[in-house]
């Protein structure tokens, strides 16, 4: 169910090329099944049109394991009743569920003169900046995309670029049941701990909504736009 759409083209005063910024559509989609969202993203990339505006989707998924296109089956230890879906993103297996923030940047990278590595860096910096608002120190790792806190993974990242357009994206663990991660080797690492934002903040009131607004603003800032959501301190 579509909750809200926001059309945004207000450039940040810090943007180097404010006149070049295309209009961007932010969609807040709520709790969604994985497969229809995946199919829709892939269709938009496969049927790219130059006049189509860029979009950012903010949502959560119902419980699902997703396996990257080069994913190894041995990293799925026991999926149990949770469905396992083969995706065409990069990376290995991960889990999505309620209380996790998923962000899909559907961007025309050619128009924005960005490469895949640029987008990875933008997304990781956006997460790290979001965590900093909560007083949490996050870090990226070479060769292991995502963001880590105290050697535990708090955000996973897997992208696909097709026809110069990005799809798939980021999942940030906010306030969720982490136990399904024990059924997989997250992102292909058998000894990788996972954590979530709720482990580090005392006030969990509307935490998913607050994290969603903050992360969206930070991502918009990285892309050269002003904040979309007015925010109080986290």
N, C-alpha and C positions, 0 to 999 in steps of 0.2 A: 504494500500500500504506500503510495506516494504521500509524504507528510508535508514537505515544504520545498519550494524552489526559490532560489535567490539568484538574480542576474547581477553580475558585478563587473565593473570595469573602472573603478576608481583607483588610480595609480597612487602608490605610496610616494610621499615627497622624496624618499630615498631612492626611488627607482631610477636607474641610469637611462632607461629608454622608455619613459612613461608614455610617449606618443605612440609606441608600437604595440602596446598591450591590447590583445583582443578581448572582447567580452567573454566572460566565463560564467558558467551556470553551476551553482552549488545545489545539489539535491540531498535532502535529508530523507532517508528511505525507511528508517525504523528497523524492525526485526524481519529478516527475509530468509527464505530458502536459498541455498547456495546456487543450485543448478540454473534456475531462470536468470539470476543475475549474471552468472558466468556466460551463459549463452547470449545474453543481450550485449554485454561488453565485447565479446568476440565478434558478434555481428557488426557492431559499430566500427570496429577496427578493420574488419574484412571489407566493409562497404564504405570506405572513407570518402567523404566529400569535402572539398576545400572550403565550402561555405559553412560547414557545421561548426558550431562553437565548441570550445573546450568545456569539459565538465569535471566536477569533483563530486563523488558520491560518498556520503557518510551513512553508515548503517552498522547493524550487527547481523550475524547469521545464526540460524537455528543449528543445533549441534551437528557437526560434520568434520570429517578428516579430509584434507585435500592433498593430493600427491602431485609434485611438480613433474614436468615433462621428462626429466632425467632421473626421477625418483627411483630409489631402490626398494623393492618390496620387503627386504629384510628389516627395514626401519619401521615397518608397521608390525608391532609386537602382538597386538590383540585388539582389533577394532571393535569387537563385540557388536552391540546393537546399533552403534553409531555408523552411519553410512560413510563409505570411503569413495571419493570421486576423483577421477583422473583429470587433472587440469593441464593447461598448456603454458603455465607460468614457469619461471625459473625456480630453482631450489628443490628441496626434498619435501617430506611430509610435515604438515602442521595441523593444528586443531583450531576450529572456529566455534564459538558458542555465545549464548546470551551473556551480556556484561563485558564483552570485548568490543572495542571500537575498530571497525574496518573502514579504511579510506582508500577509495579507488580513484586515482587521478587519470582521467581520460583526456590526454593532451596531444595536440599536434606538435610534436617535438621539432619537426622541420620548421614550422612557422615560428616557433620560439627559439630556434637555433640552439637547441639543447641535444646532447647525446644521452645515451642510456646511463652512463656513469654520472653525468650531471644530475639526472633525475634522482638516482640513488642518493647522491650527496644531499640534494635538496630535501628529500623526505627524511633522511636520518637527522639532518640539522633541525628540521621542524619538530621532530620528536624530542630531541635533546633540549631544545628551547622550551617545549611544553613542560617537560619534567622539571626544568629549572624553576618554573613558576611555582611548583609545589615544593621547592626546596630539595629536589632529588637530583643527584649527579648521574647523568647517563653518559654512555660512551659508545662509539662505533668501533668495529674491529675490522682490520684488513682481512679480506678473504672470507668473511662471514657476515654478509649483509644483515642489518638489523641494529637494534640498540640494546645495550646491556646495563644492568645496575648490579653492583656487587657481584660480578661474574655470573649473574643469572640473566636470561633473556627476557626482556619485557615487551619487545616489539619485533615482529618478524616481517621480512620484506621479500616479496617475489614479484617480478614484473615480466611483462612480455611487450615487445615492440613489433608492430606489424603495420606496413604501409606508412611508416613514420609516426604512428600513433601508439601511445602507451595504454595499457590496460592491466588488470590485476593491481596489486599495490601493497598496502601495509595493514597489519593487524597489531593493535596495541592492547595488551591485557590491562583491563581497568578494574573491574569488580565482578569476578566470575568464578565458576567452579573450575579449578585448575587440574582436578584429578584425571580427566581424560588424557592429559599430556603424558601420564605414566604408561599409557598404552602404546606409545610411539617413541622413537628416538627423535625428539624435536629437531627439525631442520637437518636431520642426518647425524646428530651427535648423541652418542649413547650416554654420555655423562653430563649432558647439559641441563642445568637447573633452569626452571622458569619462575618468574615472579610477576606481580601485578601492582598497579598503582595503589590499590587499596591496602597493600602491605605497608605502605610508607606514609599514609595520611590519616590523621585522626578523624577529620570531618568527611564522612562518606556520603553526605546528603547530595543527591543529584550528581554523583561523581561522574557517571558516564556522560551526562549532558554537559557538565563543565569541561571535561576532557575533550569532548567533541568540538565544542566551540573554541577552546584554546588551540587545539591542534589545527583546526581549519584556519584560524587566523594566522598562525605561524607559517603554515604552508602557503597561504596567500601572500604573506610578507616576503617569503623566499622567492615567489614568482613575480614580485614587484607591485603587489596590490596593497591597498589599505586594509585594515581590519574590516571584516564583515559583521562580526558579532560584538556588541558592546559588552565589556566584561568588568566585573569587580575582581579584586585579587582572589586567587584560588584559595 
